[in-house]
Amino acid sequence: MRLPSVALLVLTLAGSVRLWAADLPAAQDIAFAARCDGSMERYVLVLPSDFRPEKRHDLLVVLHGHGADRWQFVRDPRDECRAARDAAAAQGMILVSPDYRAKTSWMGPKAEADVLQILDEIKARYRIGKTILCGGSMGASAALTLAALHPRLVDGVVSMNGTANHLEYEGFQTAIGQSFGGTKAEIPEVYKNRSAEYWPERLTMPIAITTGGRDTVVPPDSVLRLAGVLQKLGRPVHVLHRPDQGHATNYADSKAAFDWVIERSRGTPSANATGLPRGGPKGG
């Protein structure tokens, strides 16, 4: 019997979803008591298929976007998330996806504290080589913020469609104000401290930035300016700007960004093995 085209499409999509889900590695949903306020928080841990406890594995920390949670980069089939999973799998990396005060964190002080605590826990449990941060939109902004606040903990950043200037950015101000502890008019120093554009001297690690010229959700201007300054400073920065694209990065560009950062991060001594004190300049 010949199936109608709509029914055939539904069956094809259903089969694709089953195959995609079957290919997912086992994910551990881990709860912990936050040091900063005692609340119960969570992150997802995905070990590589070739994991061996005696082996040193690089770490990929994936930071979800506004309105999502720790499962976005683990389950979502969108290009940015799929590219992150594929990069971790191909490179034998441990993947960690924090809630970081989902769903509207924007890397405020509590979200920052949670991620630092997670990093401590992961490094105490496993042999970690390089640490790469990545994210899209809010997660991209958060990755740049954390790298600027704690550069000694970060060996590379993949920022997809994020902002580097919270004093300039006008989107999601209610959520950002709640996360940061006030409005930019009330606590401008916190917004400045969490804006990577103001601290290019701290960003010595490889950074890949993807942007869309038609992105009105998180306009690309600040990260492009930051990239220009980093280039003038001779820092390793890779920009994939697509003038005709909006608030998304396609799979090819996402994969290229991950490949570039991972390759270059492995070409330099690990910041996590230098013996430098933990943390960077004090944030807000």
ABEGO torsion letter per residue (X at the ends): XBBBAAAAAAAAAAAAAAAAAAABBBBBBBBBBBAAAGBBBBBBBBBBAABBAABBBBBBBBBBBBGBBAAAAAABABAAAAAAAAAAAAAGBBBBBBAGGOABAGGBAAAAAAAAAAAAAAAAABBBBBBBBBBBEAAAAAAAAAAAABAAABABBBBBGBBABAAABABGAAAAAAAAGEBAAABAAAAAAABAAAAAAABABBBBBBBBAABAABBAAAAAAAAAAAAAAGBBBBBBBBAABBBBBBAAAAAAAAAAAAAAAAABBBAAAAGBBBEBBBBX
